[in-house]
């Protein structure tokens, strides 16, 4: 038998107190005078023997009461095999997961709170001169040194939930680097829920056999969570005073269906719409919000709902840009006023017309739509920048020149994996009626919403193609002879529109037809499908924004209320690349300021990794580490279970409870002896 606090055994000297009382109180004689002592001898002997026995029993009960009282404070235990490993000064490295998934509860108590209390109790088990290296997901500088018991308990009072998370390899590497190599009894503790989406591939971790590893999974088997997986607009162009539809995808991580979940849409803190959905277990559903906004500029919006106990992802922030400018770059060889006139009539379009070969090449990266108008040839030097522009989601429109060089065009089109063109020598004297176009299919995605119906006898524009190609793309407009006039080719995120004629009346009169305006507008509107994101995430490596660069020395600031920060940033062309300082930011709306002016409003949310409630179970941990003799895994169902199991396995069977019971028993015996004997 051993003692957890042997210093209390000095209290056994208190046993001398009842012995002294017995010797100097009970043994003292008293002289009594009687007139007749005839029968006194027998009575005296009987009473003296009985009192002597009573006094000895009382003395014994007091001695045993004090003895077991002292043993209770010394906490005796039957030593286990591992008990020797926690004797003397120890070096402990303790990791506490404070990511948002630790909002989950075990028996109505937060996982994080259970972890904090378990660490506090752990410090009571180890010797008082032990030192602790504490680690959480924040990886703060003040945690780079060892603490004693008191300092560790003070640090634990400061721990809060964090939007940061660390994978297992990073955690163990940091703990291993701080261990004292000369100490062969280095103990490592992990208090975490072992969330699969954040902790990484545990099976690849190789624990050092020189250290003792204690894994404490804090998780509830019935964990669930609701979160917004994504949202997008039915029409990416949000126009003032026009209805638009917001589509929201909601995911349920629970094993049970969630019924009648109410989602609310707020625009500028005003609730404008609600939606109620039933979300099947381990599945997603989509719901729609129809809204109408007036004015222009950015609007702060959010979707909210109620879901417990994980509440950090119960709202999703995003920004709507009302009537945003669509940036069009018009490059021509011979000046053509038809295109600038079409787009110049609407304030939503921002068009930059320049003669090809004499324009700012940085405009390519920040444009939504590029129009190559009547070029004899497409220079090889322009192919790669335009290809990159299209692959990133831009739209390209090509109107050929009447003197188009097929070889140059084919070299460029081949880079876009488009069909080869052949040069035509059109007979412009041919009957224009027979050279007219066929009315388009109003049910085709491109023309959807343009016409309620299409009259087959509608007067269509004529066209005399100067180029021709195989119809491998989507034919938007074609001639009566089935040759394509306008084809759409989808390329990764972008689009390429290829026309067969120049915009000259000699070859076509489409510029005088209403369909020209509709087609040009539609191409421009479609170019912003992959426009600026509605919201950003803390898990995004960077934020990339279109800006109007005034100087390469400009410094942008993110502002949210009283919070201001200058993030890491660089300007590439006309794009601003911002590093997200997620360890210092909270979710919500941030103004991107240049000096005192607000350039943009950004919405930033927590990433979805923490919302995914999938964890490594104790069976998984046993399968991966059960063969390691230096690894112990604990199943925790309440705040006291870990420490009781830890003591039993690493200290032994505690006997202090039995000592306390015996202490009370002998106290009761003393009372009964005094009262009744």
C-alpha positions in Angstrom: 0.0 0.0 0.0 1.2 3.5 -0.9 0.1 7.0 -0.1 -0.7 9.8 -2.5 0.1 12.5 0.1 2.5 10.8 2.6 3.3 14.1 4.3 -0.1 13.9 6.1 1.2 10.8 8.0 2.9 13.1 10.4 -0.6 13.6 11.7 -0.3 10.2 13.4 1.5 11.9 16.2 -2.0 13.2 17.2 -2.6 9.6 18.5 -0.7 10.7 21.6 -3.5 13.1 22.6 -6.1 10.6 23.7 -3.4 8.5 25.3 -2.3 11.5 27.4 -5.9 12.3 28.3 -6.3 8.7 29.4 -3.2 8.7 31.5 -3.8 12.0 33.3 -7.5 12.0 33.5 -9.0 8.5 33.8 -6.2 7.1 36.0 -6.5 9.7 38.7 -7.8 8.2 42.1 -10.5 9.8 44.3 -10.9 9.2 48.0 -14.4 8.8 49.4 -15.4 8.3 53.1 -18.2 6.0 54.1 -19.7 5.3 57.6 -20.3 1.6 56.9 -17.9 -0.3 54.6 -19.2 -3.8 55.3 -20.3 -4.6 51.7 -18.1 -1.9 49.9 -15.2 -4.2 48.9 -17.1 -6.4 46.4 -19.0 -3.4 44.9 -15.7 -1.5 44.4 -14.0 -4.3 42.6 -16.9 -4.9 40.2 -17.2 -1.2 39.3 -13.5 -0.6 38.9 -13.2 -3.5 36.4 -16.1 -2.3 34.4 -14.9 1.3 34.2 -11.4 0.2 33.4 -12.7 -1.8 30.4 -14.9 1.2 29.2 -11.9 3.5 29.4 -9.7 1.2 27.4 -12.4 0.8 24.7 -12.9 4.6 24.5 -9.2 5.1 24.2 -8.9 2.5 21.4 -11.8 4.0 19.5 -10.2 7.5 19.7 -6.8 6.2 18.6 -8.4 4.4 15.6 -10.6 7.4 14.8 -7.5 9.7 14.6 -5.5 7.0 12.7 -8.0 6.6 10.0 -8.7 10.3 9.8 -5.0 10.9 9.1 -5.0 8.0 6.5 -8.0 9.7 4.8 -5.9 12.8 4.2 -2.9 10.8 3.1 -5.0 9.0 0.6 -3.7 5.4 0.6 -4.0 3.3 -2.5 -3.0 -0.1 -3.9 -0.3 0.7 -6.3 -0.7 -0.2 -10.0 2.1 -1.3 -12.3 2.3 2.2 -13.9 2.3 4.1 -10.6 6.1 4.4 -10.6 5.9 6.5 -13.8 4.3 9.5 -12.1 6.5 9.6 -9.0 8.9 12.5 -8.7 9.1 15.6 -10.9 7.4 15.0 -14.3 7.3 16.9 -17.6 3.8 17.0 -19.1 2.7 18.3 -22.5 -1.0 19.0 -22.5 -3.0 19.8 -25.7 -6.6 21.1 -25.3 -8.6 21.4 -28.5 -10.5 24.7 -28.4 -12.0 24.6 -31.9 -15.7 25.3 -32.4 -16.7 21.6 -32.6 -15.9 21.5 -28.9 -19.2 23.3 -28.3 -20.7 19.9 -28.4 -22.0 18.5 -25.1 -21.5 15.4 -23.0 -24.4 15.1 -20.5 -25.3 18.7 -21.0 -21.8 20.0 -20.3 -19.6 21.5 -23.1 -16.7 19.4 -24.2 -14.4 22.3 -23.7 -15.4 22.8 -20.1 -14.9 19.1 -19.4 -11.5 19.3 -20.9 -10.5 22.3 -18.7 -11.8 20.6 -15.6 -10.1 17.4 -16.4 -6.7 19.2 -16.8 -7.3 20.9 -13.5 -7.9 17.6 -11.8 -4.9 16.1 -13.5 -2.6 18.6 -11.9 -3.8 17.4 -8.5 -2.6 13.8 -9.3 1.0 14.6 -10.3 3.6 15.7 -7.8 3.5 19.4 -7.0 6.9 20.1 -8.5 5.9 18.8 -12.0 5.9 21.2 -15.0 3.4 21.5 -17.8 3.7 22.6 -21.4 0.2 23.8 -22.5 -0.9 23.9 -26.1 -4.2 24.9 -27.8 -5.2 25.7 -31.3 -4.1 29.4 -31.1 -0.4 28.5 -30.8 0.2 31.8 -28.9 3.7 32.9 -28.0 3.0 32.9 -24.3 2.5 29.1 -24.4 6.1 28.5 -25.6 7.4 27.7 -22.1 6.7 25.4 -19.2 4.4 26.3 -16.3 3.9 25.0 -12.8 0.6 23.8 -11.5 -0.7 27.2 -10.4 0.3 29.0 -13.6 -1.3 26.3 -15.7 -4.6 26.6 -13.8 -4.5 30.4 -14.3 -3.9 29.9 -18.1 -6.9 27.6 -18.3 -9.2 30.3 -17.1 -8.3 32.3 -20.3 -9.2 29.6 -22.8 -12.0 30.4 -25.2 -13.3 28.8 -28.4 -11.3 29.6 -31.5 -12.0 29.5 -35.2 -8.5 27.9 -35.7 -7.8 24.2 -35.8 -4.7 22.1 -36.0 -4.0 18.7 -37.5 -2.6 15.9 -35.4 0.8 15.9 -37.1 1.3 19.6 -36.4 0.2 19.2 -32.7 2.5 16.2 -32.0 5.4 17.8 -33.8 5.2 20.9 -31.7 4.8 18.8 -28.5 7.8 16.7 -29.4 10.0 19.7 -30.1 9.4 21.1 -26.6 9.9 17.8 -24.6 12.9 17.6 -22.3 15.0 14.9 -23.9 16.8 14.0 -20.7 13.5 13.2 -19.0 12.5 9.7 -20.0 9.0 10.1 -18.4 7.7 12.8 -20.7 3.9 12.5 -20.7 1.7 13.8 -23.5 -2.0 14.4 -23.1 -4.6 15.1 -25.9 -8.0 16.4 -24.9 -9.9 16.7 -28.2 -13.0 15.4 -30.0 -10.8 13.9 -32.8 -12.9 15.5 -35.5 -12.0 13.8 -38.8 -12.3 16.9 -41.0 -9.7 18.9 -39.0 -7.4 16.5 -37.2 -6.2 14.8 -40.3 -5.0 11.3 -40.9 -4.3 9.9 -37.4 -3.0 6.6 -38.7 0.1 8.3 -40.1 1.1 9.5 -36.6 4.1 7.6 -35.2 4.3 8.2 -31.4 7.7 8.1 -29.8 8.0 5.0 -27.5 10.0 7.0 -25.0 6.9 9.0 -24.1 3.6 8.1 -22.4 0.7 9.1 -24.6 -2.8 9.7 -23.1 -5.6 10.2 -25.6 -8.8 11.6 -24.1 -11.7 11.7 -26.8 -14.3 14.2 -25.7 -17.3 13.4 -27.8 -21.0 12.5 -27.7 -22.1 9.6 -29.8 -25.4 11.4 -30.7 -23.8 14.6 -32.1 -25.6 16.5 -34.8 -25.4 19.9 -36.5 -27.1 22.0 -39.1 -25.1 24.4 -41.3 -25.4 26.3 -44.6 -23.3 24.5 -47.1 -23.5 27.1 -49.8 -25.7 29.8 -51.4 -26.0 31.4 -54.8 -28.2 33.7 -56.9 -30.5 32.4 -59.6 -29.4 35.4 -61.6 -26.0 36.7 -60.7 -26.9 40.2 -61.9 -28.9 41.7 -59.0 -30.9 44.6 -60.5 -32.7 47.3 -58.5 -36.4 46.9 -58.2 -36.4 43.5 -59.9 -37.2 40.2 -58.2 -34.3 37.8 -57.8 -34.0 34.4 -56.1 -31.4 33.3 -53.6 -30.8 29.6 -53.4 -29.5 28.2 -50.1 -28.3 24.6 -49.5 -28.7 23.4 -45.9 -26.9 20.3 -44.6 -27.9 18.1 -41.7 -25.0 16.2 -39.9 -27.4 14.5 -37.5 -28.6 10.9 -37.7 -32.2 12.1 -37.4 -34.3 14.2 -39.7 -34.7 17.9 -38.7 -38.3 19.0 -39.3 -39.6 22.6 -39.8 -36.2 24.3 -39.6 -37.0 28.0 -40.0 -34.4 30.1 -41.9 -34.6 33.9 -42.0 -33.2 36.2 -44.6 -32.0 39.6 -43.4 -31.0 42.5 -45.6 -29.4 45.4 -43.7 -30.7 43.9 -40.4 -34.3 43.9 -41.7 -36.0 40.5 -42.1 -37.3 40.3 -45.6 -38.2 36.6 -46.0 -38.4 33.2 -44.2 -38.3 29.6 -45.3 -39.2 26.4 -43.5 -37.5 23.1 -44.6 -37.2 19.5 -43.5 -33.7 18.2 -43.7 -33.2 14.4 -43.9 -30.5 12.8 -41.8 -27.0 13.0 -43.2 -28.3 14.9 -46.2 -28.8 18.3 -47.8 -31.8 20.2 -49.1 -32.1 23.5 -51.1 -34.5 26.3 -50.3 -35.3 29.6 -52.1 -35.7 33.2 -51.0 -37.3 35.7 -53.4 -36.3 39.3 -52.7 -36.4 42.7 -54.3 -34.0 45.6 -53.5 -33.9 49.2 -54.6 -31.0 51.5 -54.9 -27.4 50.6 -55.8 -24.2 49.5 -54.1 -23.5 46.8 -51.6 -26.0 45.4 -49.1 -25.2 43.5 -46.0 -27.2 40.3 -45.8 -27.3 37.1 -43.6 -29.2 33.9 -43.2 -30.0 32.8 -39.6 -31.6 29.8 -37.9 -31.6 28.1 -34.5 -29.7 24.9 -33.8 -28.2 23.6 -30.5 -25.7 22.9 -29.0 -23.3 23.9 -31.9 -24.2 27.5 -32.5 -21.1 29.1 -34.1 -22.4 28.3 -37.6 -26.1 29.4 -37.1 -25.7 32.4 -39.3 -24.2 33.0 -42.7 -23.1 36.4 -43.8 -23.0 37.5 -47.5 -23.0 40.7 -49.6 -25.2 41.6 -52.5 -23.9 44.1 -55.0 -26.9 45.8 -56.5 -26.5 46.7 -60.2 -22.7 46.0 -60.3 -20.7 47.4 -63.2 -20.0 44.8 -66.0 -16.6 45.7 -67.4 -16.2 45.3 -71.1 -13.0 45.6 -73.1 -13.7 46.3 -76.8 -10.6 45.9 -79.1 -11.0 46.9 -82.7 -8.9 47.2 -85.8 -11.3 49.7 -87.5 -13.5 51.8 -85.3 -17.0 50.4 -85.0 -19.6 52.5 -83.1 -22.3 49.8 -83.0 -20.9 48.0 -79.9 -20.1 51.2 -77.8 -23.6 52.5 -78.6 -25.3 49.3 -77.4 -23.5 49.2 -74.1 -23.3 52.9 -73.6 -27.1 53.2 -73.2 -27.0 51.3 -69.9 -25.2 52.5 -66.7 -24.7 48.9 -65.7 -22.0 48.5 -68.4 -18.6 50.0 -68.2 -17.0 49.8 -71.7 -13.5 50.6 -72.6 -13.0 50.8 -76.4 -9.4 50.8 -77.7 -7.6 50.2 -81.0 -6.0 46.8 -80.9 -2.3 47.1 -80.3 -2.7 50.3 -78.4 -4.4 49.4 -75.1 -3.6 48.8 -71.5 -3.0 45.0 -71.2 -3.7 45.0 -67.5 -7.4 45.6 -68.4 -7.6 42.0 -69.6 -7.4 40.5 -66.1 -10.2 42.8 -64.6 -12.6 42.6 -67.5 -15.8 40.5 -67.6 -16.2 40.5 -71.3 -13.6 41.0 -74.1 -14.7 41.7 -77.7 -12.2 41.2 -80.5 -13.9 43.2 -83.3 -12.8 42.8 -86.9 -9.1 41.7 -86.4 -7.3 40.5 -89.5 -5.2 38.3 -87.3 -4.9 37.4 -83.6 -1.3 37.8 -82.5 0.4 34.8 -80.8 1.4 37.1 -77.9 -2.2 37.7 -77.1 -3.4 34.1 -77.1 -2.0 33.1 -73.7 -3.3 36.1 -71.7 -6.8 35.7 -73.3 -6.8 32.0 -72.7 -6.0 32.5 -69.0 -8.8 35.2 -68.9 -11.3 32.7 -70.3 -10.2 29.8 -68.0 -10.8 32.0 -65.0 -14.4 32.7 -66.0 -14.2 35.5 -68.5 -16.2 35.7 -71.7 -14.7 36.3 -75.2 -16.5 37.5 -78.3 -14.9 37.2 -81.7 -16.2 39.1 -84.7 -13.9 38.2 -87.7 -12.5 40.7 -90.2 -13.5 40.5 -93.8 -9.8 39.9 -94.4 -9.4 37.4 -91.6 -6.3 35.2 -92.0 -7.4 31.7 -91.4 -4.0 30.5 -90.3 -3.7 33.1 -87.6 -7.3 32.5 -86.4 -6.8 28.7 -86.4 -3.6 29.0 -84.3 -5.4 31.0 -81.7 -8.6 28.8 -81.8 -6.5 25.6 -81.6 -5.2 26.9 -78.2 -8.8 27.2 -77.1 -9.6 23.7 -78.5 -12.1 25.2 -80.9 -12.8 23.8 -84.4 -10.8 25.1 -87.3 -12.3 27.8 -89.5 -12.3 28.0 -93.3 -12.2 31.3 -95.1 -15.3 32.1 -97.2 -15.7 34.4 -100.2 -19.4 35.3 -99.8 -21.5 36.4 -102.7 -23.0 39.5 -101.2 -25.3 39.9 -104.1 -27.0 36.7 -103.1 -30.7 37.1 -102.3 -30.8 38.5 -98.7 -34.1 36.8 -98.0 -32.6 33.4 -98.6 -29.4 34.4 -96.6 -31.5 35.3 -93.5 -31.2 33.6 -90.1 -33.6 31.1 -88.6 -35.5 32.4 -85.5 -33.8 31.1 -82.4 -35.2 28.5 -80.0 -36.7 30.5 -77.1 -36.4 27.4 -74.8 -32.6 27.3 -75.2 -30.8 28.4 -72.0 -29.2 31.4 -73.8 -32.5 32.8 -75.0 -34.6 31.8 -72.0 -36.6 34.8 -70.7 -35.9 37.0 -73.8 -39.2 36.1 -75.6 -42.4 34.7 -74.3 -42.9 33.2 -77.7 -41.2 33.3 -81.1 -43.1 33.8 -84.3 -41.7 31.5 -87.0 -42.4 34.1 -89.6 -40.5 36.8 -87.8 -38.3 38.9 -90.0 -34.7 37.9 -89.1 -31.5 39.7 -90.2 -29.4 38.4 -93.1 -25.7 37.3 -93.0 -23.0 36.5 -95.5 -20.4 34.5 -93.6 -16.7 35.2 -94.2 -15.7 32.2 -92.1 -17.2 28.8 -91.5 -16.6 26.0 -88.9 -17.9 22.7 -87.9 -20.8 23.0 -85.5 -19.2 21.4 -82.4 -20.4 24.2 -80.1 -23.9 25.3 -79.2 -25.5 26.9 -82.2 -27.3 30.0 -80.9 -28.1 31.5 -84.3 -27.9 29.8 -87.7 -28.7 30.5 -91.3 -31.3 28.9 -93.5 -28.6 26.8 -95.1 -27.8 25.4 -91.6 -24.5 27.1 -91.4 -23.7 28.7 -88.0 -23.8 32.4 -87.5 -23.2 32.5 -83.8 -21.9 29.6 -81.7 -21.1 29.3 -78.0 -18.2 27.2 -76.8 -18.0 26.5 -73.0 -14.4 26.4 -71.8 -13.8 25.5 -68.1 -15.3 28.5 -66.3 -15.4 30.8 -69.3 -17.3 31.2 -72.6 -16.3 31.9 -76.1 -18.8 33.3 -78.7 -17.8 33.0 -82.3 -19.6 35.0 -85.1 -19.2 34.3 -88.8 -19.4 37.8 -90.1 -17.9 41.3 -89.4 -20.3 44.0 -88.1 -20.5 45.6 -91.5 -23.8 46.1 -93.4 -22.1 44.6 -96.4 -22.1 41.2 -94.6 -25.0 41.5 -92.1 -27.7 43.9 -90.9 -27.9 42.4 -87.4 -26.9 45.7 -85.8 -30.2 47.2 -87.1 -32.2 44.4 -85.6 -33.6 44.2 -82.0 -32.0 40.7 -81.5 -28.5 42.3 -81.7 -29.1 44.3 -78.5 -30.6 41.3 -76.7 -27.7 39.0 -77.7 -25.1 41.6 -76.7 -26.7 42.2 -73.4 -27.1 38.5 -72.7 -23.4 37.8 -73.4 -22.5 40.6 -71.0 -24.8 39.4 -68.3 -23.6 35.8 -68.6 -20.0 37.0 -68.2 -20.5 37.7 -64.5 -21.8 34.2 -63.6 -18.4 33.6 -62.0 -18.1 37.1 -60.6 -17.1 38.3 -57.2 -18.0 35.9 -54.5 -21.0 36.6 -52.2 -19.0 35.6 -49.2 -15.5 34.4 -48.2 -14.4 31.8 -45.7 -11.6 31.8 -43.0 -10.5 28.6 -44.7 -9.8 30.5 -48.0 -6.1 31.0 -48.3 -6.5 34.5 -49.8 -9.2 36.9 -50.9 -8.9 38.1 -54.5 -10.7 41.3 -55.5 -11.1 43.5 -58.6 -10.0 47.1 -57.8 -9.4 50.3 -59.6 -5.7 50.7 -59.0 -4.6 54.3 -58.6 -1.1 53.5 -57.3 1.0 50.4 -56.6 1.9 51.9 -53.2 -1.7 51.9 -52.0 -2.4 50.3 -48.6 -5.8 48.8 -47.8 -7.3 48.4 -44.4 -10.1 46.0 -43.2 -12.5 47.7 -40.7 -15.2 46.1 -38.6 -16.6 48.5 -36.1 -13.7 49.5 -33.8 -11.6 46.7 -35.1 -9.0 47.7 -37.7 -6.2 45.7 -39.3 -3.8 46.0 -42.2 -3.7 42.5 -43.7 -0.9 41.1 -45.9 -1.6 42.3 -49.4 -0.3 42.7 -52.9 -1.5 44.1 -56.1 -1.3 42.0 -59.3 -2.4 43.9 -62.3 -5.8 45.3 -61.3 -6.5 42.6 -58.6 -5.9 43.0 -54.9 -4.7 39.8 -53.1 -5.3 39.8 -49.4 -4.1 37.3 -46.8 -6.8 36.5 -44.3 -5.6 37.0 -40.7 -8.1 34.5 -39.4 -6.5 34.3 -35.9 -7.4 38.0 -35.3 -10.8 38.2 -37.1 -14.4 37.3 -36.3 -17.1 36.4 -38.8 -19.2 39.3 -40.2 -18.9 42.3 -42.5 -15.6 44.1 -43.2 -15.1 47.4 -45.0 -12.2 47.4 -47.4 -10.9 51.0 -47.0 -8.4 53.0 -48.9 -7.5 56.0 -46.7 -10.9 57.2 -45.6 -12.9 55.8 -48.5 -14.8 52.5 -48.5 -13.9 50.5 -51.7 -15.8 47.3 -51.0 -17.7 45.4 -48.3 -16.7 41.9 -47.6 -18.5 39.1 -45.8 -16.4 36.5 -44.0 -17.7 33.3 -42.4 -16.3 30.3 -40.6 -15.2 27.4 -42.8 -17.4 24.3 -43.1 -14.6 22.0 -41.8 -15.6 22.6 -38.2 -19.3 22.1 -39.0 -18.9 18.5 -40.1 -19.7 16.3 -37.1 -17.7 13.2 -38.0 -15.2 11.9 -35.4 -12.8 9.1 -34.8 -14.5 6.8 -32.4 -12.8 5.1 -29.5 -12.9 1.9 -31.6 -11.0 3.7 -34.3 -8.4 4.9 -31.9 -8.0 1.4 -30.4 -7.6 0.0 -33.9 -4.9 2.6 -34.7 -3.0 2.8 -31.4 -4.2 -0.2 -29.3 -1.0 -2.1 -30.0 1.2 0.7 -28.6 2.0 -0.1 -25.0 2.8 3.5 -24.3 -0.6 4.8 -25.5 -3.6 4.8 -23.3 -7.1 5.8 -24.5 -9.9 6.9 -22.2 -13.6 7.0 -22.8 -15.1 10.1 -21.1 -18.8 10.4 -20.3 -18.6 13.1 -17.6 -16.1 15.5 -16.1 -15.0 13.1 -13.3 -14.8 9.9 -15.3 -11.4 10.6 -16.9 -9.6 11.4 -13.6 -11.1 8.4 -11.8 -10.0 6.1 -14.6 -6.6 7.7 -14.8 -6.0 7.3 -11.1 -7.1 3.7 -11.2 -4.9 2.7 -14.1 -1.8 4.9 -13.3 -1.9 5.2 -9.5 -3.9 2.3 -8.2 -7.1 1.5 -6.3 -7.8 4.4 -3.9 -8.6 3.4 -0.3 -9.3 6.9 1.2 -13.0 6.3 1.1 -12.7 3.2 3.2 -10.5 5.1 5.6 -13.2 7.8 5.9 -15.9 5.2 6.6 -13.8 3.5 9.3 -13.1 6.9 10.7 -16.8 7.7 11.1 -17.5 4.2 12.4 -15.0 4.5 15.3 -16.3 8.0 16.1 -19.8 6.5 16.4 -18.4 3.7 18.6 -16.9 6.2 20.9 -20.2 8.1 21.3 -22.1 4.9 22.0 -19.5 3.8 24.6 -19.7 7.1 26.5 -23.5 7.1 26.3 -24.6 3.6 27.1 -21.6 1.6 28.6 
